[in-house]
Amino acid sequence: MKKLLLTVLLCGAISCVMGQEQKKVTATDVQMTLHNKATSTQRIPKEIYGHFAEHLGRCIYGGIWVGEKSEIPNEKGYRVDVLEALRALKVPVLRWPGGCFADEYHWMDGIGPREKRPKMVNTNWGGTVEDNSFGTHEFLNFCELLGCEPYVNGNVGSGSVEEMAKWVEYMTSDADSPMANLRRENGRDKPWKVKYFGVGNENWGCGGNMYPEYYSDLYRRYATFCKNYSGNRLYRIACGASDYDYNWTDVLMRRVGRQMQGLSLHYYSVLDWGRKGSATDFNSDDWYAVMGKCSEVETVIKRHCEIMDRYDPTRRIDLILDEWGTWWNVEPGTNPGHLYQQNTLRDAMVAAVSLNIFHKYTYRLKMANIAQMVNVLQSVILTRDDEMVLTPTYHLFKMYIPHQGAEYLPLHYESKQLRDKNNRVVNTLSATASRADDGTVTITLANVDLESDCRITIALDDDKKYDVSGSILTSKNITDHNTFENPECIKTVKYDDFKSQKGSVEVVLPTKSIVTLTLK
């Protein structure tokens, strides 16, 4: 262990702040320990792999929904290609209709015959005219087709208590009541099961520019009238903080407490909100800078969890990270308000590092929703007319499917560290592990380093020799991305540069790569 520590310290010593000259090394050696025989009570909720679909740009219209009359192949109005791709991803939960849009959305505009639904202007996102053809029925039916839990976000900012209460009744009541009968008139006899319900979104900003004390009182009022109908039990999520606003969490925990089941948090890996930078035109300095920023989510989660622990030591209230991901400048020539951006190997690496961190805190963190599902921000899918592209982030999420619902297994190791241009610490190795109910162990390793491969020896706490298989996600250049002309530039492929023997597995992790090992 002393030798290992010396190696790590030496590796750190020869590294310097990005932007200055670095000494190149062939590979870094890391010793890693996995207690695969240990029993853990901590599981990785499948909801950590949740998604988010807002009425923003082409996320809904053209991305998910094209309507039954479209020439684009569809199933009841939903794009077949997108539907099949999302089914393969095993999406566990989907948040809708926003986002900022949620607090200007009036749900009754999105029910009934589509040709009679009133239009509105989406003032948050590009001034686009919203025709409301995708509403409550379309969303909840989509969730049923996907086999995922719906997460509906209610309107506190510009809506009323009555409006929110009636929406819950409309969706979930089986009674002979006005709202349930209105739902039946609109073609749905039995109610939907709606578990997750958000009482407002970003009410510190686009949802009303409120103080936490004021929002806390509003939450208590609105949530009181969000009733449980016909055996449906709502899991009420209060609007939580942005990033480093620890006071907001403190106030909500103190003033709302047991009246919420979840408290949200938003964290984007943005370096400068005024100059976000290009999604595809960047250098190694930019690569390391965003790795430093995304890694900082660990400090943010830890601090919010510590505050929650003070008020809720039994951890009855969950932390819900319902918006996270990268945010770059829009692609040239596109509407700035539609947030359409490309997706490179860098985005996939951000997702890997982020998810590895999330796993550690699932004793309190019970859901995370990447922003957003299609054609917006760090999306897993891009569409253009009848074409579809799976992004590097899509392939990354698919690599992580075995972790959904699995038992979390801690990994012990020391990582080589660098400093980015903003003086943040960047761990060049990020790793996570879990065990499925059938005993299969999945280890996912991410090498952030652009200079060095990483030779890892994973010590196991038994003498068994495992059957090991592997897959890798990487590319020649950090700016590589999938396009409609070249949709498979980056994809997951089989990987076999490892050796399994009794009590250990040795693997070479190439520079800028994510590798998943399956041990059976």
Residue pairs with C-beta under 8 A, 6 or more apart in sequence:
1 31
4 29
4 30
4 31
4 414
5 414
7 28
7 29
8 30
8 414
8 415
8 416
11 25
11 28
11 416
12 416
12 417
12 418
14 22
14 23
14 25
15 22
15 23
15 416
15 417
15 418
15 419
16 22
16 419
17 418
17 419
17 420
17 421
17 423
18 284
18 285
18 288
18 289
18 418
18 419
18 420
18 421
19 285
19 421
22 451
24 451
24 452
25 451
25 452
26 452
26 453
27 452
27 453
27 454
27 455
27 508
28 416
28 428
28 429
28 449
28 452
28 453
28 454
28 455
29 454
29 455
29 456
29 457
30 413
30 414
30 415
30 416
30 429
30 454
30 455
30 456
30 457
31 413
31 414
31 456
31 457
31 459
32 411
32 412
32 413
32 431
32 456
32 457
32 458
32 459
33 411
33 412
33 413
33 458
33 459
33 461
34 409
34 411
34 412
34 433
34 441
34 443
34 458
34 459
34 460
34 461
35 409
35 410
35 461
36 409
36 433
36 435
36 441
36 460
36 461
36 462
36 519
37 461
37 462
38 409
38 461
39 407
40 407
40 408
40 409
40 410
40 435
42 362
42 363
42 407
42 408
43 362
43 405
43 406
43 407
43 408
44 359
44 362
44 403
44 404
44 405
44 406
44 407
44 408
44 434
45 362
45 366
45 367
45 405
46 90
46 92
46 93
46 404
46 405
47 92
47 93
47 149
47 366
47 367
47 368
48 355
48 358
48 359
48 362
48 365
48 366
48 367
48 368
48 403
48 404
49 90
49 91
49 92
49 355
49 368
49 397
49 400
49 401
49 403
49 404
50 91
50 92
50 93
50 94
50 95
50 151
50 322
50 367
50 368
50 369
50 370
51 91
51 93
51 94
51 95
51 369
51 370
51 372
51 373
51 380
52 94
52 95
52 96
52 99
52 322
52 323
52 369
52 370
52 371
52 372
52 373
53 59
53 60
53 64
53 94
53 95
53 96
53 97
53 372
53 373
53 374
54 60
54 96
54 97
54 98
54 99
54 100
54 101
54 102
54 125
54 371
54 372
54 376
55 97
55 98
55 99
55 101
55 105
55 122
55 125
55 130
55 134
56 98
56 99
56 101
56 122
56 124
56 125
56 338
56 339
56 372
56 376
57 125
57 126
57 128
57 335
57 337
57 338
57 339
57 340
57 375
57 376
58 338
58 340
58 374
58 375
58 376
58 383
59 372
59 373
59 374
59 375
59 376
59 379
60 134
61 133
61 134
62 375
62 383
63 79
63 82
63 373
63 374
63 375
63 376
63 381
63 383
64 78
64 79
64 82
64 134
64 142
64 373
64 374
65 77
65 78
65 79
65 133
65 134
65 138
65 142
66 72
66 74
66 77
66 78
66 79
67 74
67 77
67 133
68 74
68 76
68 77
70 77
71 386
72 79
72 385
72 386
73 79
73 80
73 81
73 386
74 80
75 83
75 145
76 141
76 145
77 138
78 142
78 145
79 383
79 388
81 383
81 388
82 374
82 381
82 383
82 388
83 145
83 146
85 380
85 381
85 388
85 390
85 394
86 146
86 373
86 380
86 381
87 146
87 147
88 398
89 380
89 394
89 397
89 398
89 401
90 401
90 404
91 146
91 148
92 148
92 149
92 404
93 148
93 149
93 150
93 151
93 196
93 367
93 369
94 142
94 143
94 146
94 148
94 149
94 150
94 151
94 369
94 373
95 151
95 153
95 196
95 198
95 322
95 369
96 139
96 150
96 151
96 152
96 153
97 105
97 139
97 152
97 153
98 105
98 124
98 153
98 201
99 124
99 153
99 201
99 323
99 371
99 372
100 124
100 125
100 201
100 202
100 205
100 206
100 207
101 122
101 124
101 125
102 153
102 154
102 155
102 198
102 200
102 201
102 207
103 155
103 156
103 157
103 158
103 159
103 200
103 201
103 202
103 203
103 206
103 207
103 208
104 120
104 122
104 123
104 124
104 155
104 157
104 158
105 155
105 159
106 155
106 158
106 159
106 163
107 135
107 136
107 155
107 163
107 167
107 170
108 163
109 117
109 118
109 120
109 132
109 135
110 117
110 132
110 134
110 135
110 136
110 138
111 117
111 135
111 136
111 137
111 170
111 182
111 183
111 186
112 186
114 131
114 132
114 133
117 131
117 132
117 133
117 135
118 132
119 129
119 130
119 131
119 132
120 129
120 130
120 132
121 127
121 128
121 129
121 130
122 128
122 129
122 130
124 206
124 337
125 337
125 338
125 339
126 335
126 336
126 337
126 338
127 337
128 335
128 337
128 338
136 167
136 170
136 171
137 186
137 187
137 188
139 150
139 152
140 150
140 171
140 192
140 194
143 149
143 150
144 192
149 195
149 196
150 192
150 194
150 195
150 196
151 195
151 196
151 197
151 198
151 237
151 322
151 367
151 369
152 167
152 171
152 194
152 196
152 197
152 198
153 197
153 198
153 200
153 201
154 164
154 167
154 197
154 198
154 199
154 200
154 222
154 226
155 163
155 164
155 200
156 164
156 199
156 200
156 201
156 203
156 207
156 208
156 215
156 218
156 219
156 222
156 239
157 200
157 201
157 203
157 206
157 207
157 208
158 208
161 221
161 222
161 225
162 225
164 199
164 222
164 225
164 226
165 225
165 226
165 227
166 179
168 194
168 197
168 226
168 227
168 229
168 234
169 177
169 179
169 180
169 227
169 229
170 179
170 180
170 182
170 183
171 183
171 191
171 192
171 194
172 191
172 192
172 193
172 194
172 228
172 229
172 230
172 232
172 234
173 179
173 180
173 191
173 229
173 230
174 180
174 190
174 191
174 229
174 230
175 229
175 230
180 191
183 191
191 229
191 230
191 232
193 232
194 232
194 234
195 232
195 233
195 234
195 235
196 234
196 235
196 237
196 262
196 367
197 226
197 234
197 235
197 236
197 237
198 237
198 239
198 264
198 322
199 219
199 222
199 223
199 226
199 236
199 237
199 238
199 239
199 260
200 207
200 208
200 215
200 218
200 219
200 222
200 238
200 239
201 207
201 239
201 264
202 239
202 242
202 266
203 210
203 215
203 218
203 239
204 210
204 212
204 215
204 239
204 241
204 242
204 245
204 248
205 242
207 239
208 215
210 218
212 247
212 248
212 251
212 252
212 255
213 251
213 255
215 239
215 252
216 251
216 252
216 255
216 256
217 255
219 238
219 239
219 252
219 256
219 259
219 260
220 255
220 256
220 259
223 236
223 238
223 259
223 260
224 259
226 234
226 236
227 234
228 234
235 261
235 262
236 259
236 260
236 261
236 262
237 260
237 261
237 262
237 263
237 264
237 320
237 322
238 252
238 256
238 260
238 262
238 263
238 264
239 264
240 248
240 249
240 252
240 263
240 264
240 265
240 266
240 304
240 319
240 320
241 248
241 249
241 265
241 266
241 304
242 248
242 265
242 266
242 267
243 266
243 267
243 300
244 300
244 303
246 303
246 304
246 307
249 263
249 265
249 304
249 307
249 308
250 307
252 260
252 263
253 263
253 307
253 308
253 310
253 311
253 312
253 317
254 311
257 311
257 312
257 317
258 316
258 317
260 317
261 316
261 317
261 318
262 317
262 318
262 319
262 320
262 366
262 367
263 308
263 317
263 318
263 319
263 320
264 320
264 321
264 322
264 323
265 300
265 301
265 304
265 319
265 320
265 321
265 322
266 321
266 322
266 323
266 324
267 297
267 300
267 321
267 323
267 324
268 323
268 324
268 325
268 326
268 327
268 371
269 290
269 293
269 294
269 297
269 324
269 325
269 326
269 327
269 350
269 354
270 276
270 293
270 326
270 327
271 277
271 286
271 289
271 290
271 293
271 422
276 327
276 328
276 329
277 286
277 328
277 329
278 328
278 329
279 326
279 328
279 329
279 331
279 341
279 342
279 343
279 344
279 347
279 481
280 342
280 344
280 479
280 481
281 479
282 346
282 478
282 479
284 450
284 478
285 420
285 421
287 346
287 450
287 478
288 418
288 420
288 421
288 426
288 448
288 450
289 420
289 421
289 422
289 424
290 326
290 346
290 350
291 349
291 350
291 353
291 420
291 426
291 448
292 420
292 422
292 424
292 425
292 426
293 422
293 424
294 326
294 350
294 353
294 354
295 353
295 357
295 424
295 425
295 426
295 427
295 430
296 424
297 324
297 354
297 357
298 357
298 360
298 361
301 319
301 321
301 357
301 358
301 361
301 365
302 361
304 319
305 319
305 361
305 364
305 365
308 315
308 317
308 319
308 364
309 315
309 364
315 363
315 364
318 364
318 365
318 366
318 367
319 361
319 364
319 365
319 366
320 365
320 366
320 367
320 368
321 358
321 365
321 367
321 368
321 369
322 367
322 368
322 369
323 369
323 371
324 354
324 368
324 369
324 370
324 371
325 347
325 350
325 351
325 354
325 370
325 371
325 372
325 377
325 378
326 341
326 346
326 347
326 350
326 377
326 378
327 339
327 341
327 377
327 378
328 341
328 342
329 341
330 336
330 338
330 339
330 340
330 341
331 340
331 341
331 342
334 340
338 375
338 376
339 376
339 377
340 375
340 376
341 377
341 378
342 382
342 481
343 378
343 379
343 382
343 391
343 392
343 393
343 481
343 482
344 392
344 478
344 479
344 480
344 481
344 490
345 392
345 473
345 474
345 475
345 477
345 478
345 479
345 480
345 481
345 490
345 512
346 478
346 479
347 378
347 391
347 392
347 393
348 391
348 392
348 393
348 395
348 396
348 473
348 490
348 514
349 446
349 448
349 512
349 514
350 378
351 370
351 378
351 393
351 396
351 397
352 396
352 430
352 444
352 446
352 514
353 430
353 446
353 448
355 368
355 400
355 403
355 432
356 430
356 431
356 432
356 444
356 446
357 430
358 365
358 368
359 403
359 408
359 432
359 434
360 408
360 410
360 432
362 408
370 378
370 380
370 393
370 397
371 377
371 378
372 378
372 379
373 379
373 380
373 381
374 380
374 381
374 382
374 383
375 381
375 382
375 383
378 393
379 391
379 393
380 390
380 391
380 393
380 394
380 397
381 388
381 389
381 390
381 391
381 394
382 388
382 389
382 391
382 482
382 484
383 389
384 484
387 484
389 482
389 483
389 484
389 487
390 482
390 487
390 491
391 481
391 482
392 473
392 475
392 481
392 482
392 490
395 473
395 490
395 491
395 492
396 473
396 514
398 492
399 444
399 471
399 473
399 492
399 514
399 516
400 444
400 516
402 434
402 436
402 440
402 442
402 516
402 518
403 432
403 434
403 442
403 444
406 434
406 435
406 436
406 437
406 442
407 434
407 435
407 436
408 433
408 434
409 433
409 434
409 435
409 441
410 433
411 431
411 432
411 433
411 443
413 429
413 431
413 456
415 427
415 428
415 429
415 430
416 427
416 428
416 429
416 449
416 452
417 425
417 426
417 427
417 428
418 425
418 426
418 428
418 449
419 425
419 426
420 426
426 448
427 448
428 447
428 448
428 449
428 452
428 454
429 445
429 446
429 447
429 448
429 449
429 454
429 456
429 509
430 445
430 446
430 448
431 443
431 444
431 445
431 446
432 443
432 444
433 441
433 442
433 443
433 444
434 441
434 442
435 441
435 442
436 442
439 520
440 518
440 519
440 520
441 466
441 518
441 519
441 520
442 516
442 517
442 518
442 519
443 458
443 505
443 516
443 517
443 519
444 514
444 515
444 516
444 517
445 454
445 456
445 507
445 509
445 514
445 515
445 516
445 517
446 513
446 514
446 515
447 453
447 454
447 509
447 510
447 511
447 512
447 513
447 514
447 515
448 512
449 511
449 512
450 478
450 511
450 512
451 511
452 511
453 508
453 509
453 510
453 511
454 508
454 509
455 506
455 507
455 508
455 509
456 506
456 507
456 508
456 509
457 504
457 505
457 506
458 504
458 505
458 506
458 507
459 503
459 504
460 466
460 503
460 504
460 505
462 503
463 502
463 503
464 502
464 503
465 500
465 501
465 502
466 500
466 505
466 519
466 520
467 500
467 519
467 520
468 498
468 500
468 505
468 517
468 518
468 519
468 520
469 494
469 517
469 518
469 520
470 494
470 495
470 496
470 497
470 498
470 507
470 515
470 516
470 517
470 518
471 492
471 493
471 494
471 495
471 515
471 516
472 492
472 493
472 494
472 495
472 510
472 513
472 514
472 515
472 516
473 490
473 491
473 492
473 513
473 514
473 515
474 490
474 510
474 512
474 513
474 514
475 489
475 490
475 512
478 512
480 489
480 490
481 489
481 490
482 488
482 489
482 490
482 491
483 489
495 515
497 507
497 508
497 510
498 505
498 506
498 507
498 508
498 517
499 505
499 506
499 507
500 519
505 517
505 519
507 515
507 517
509 515
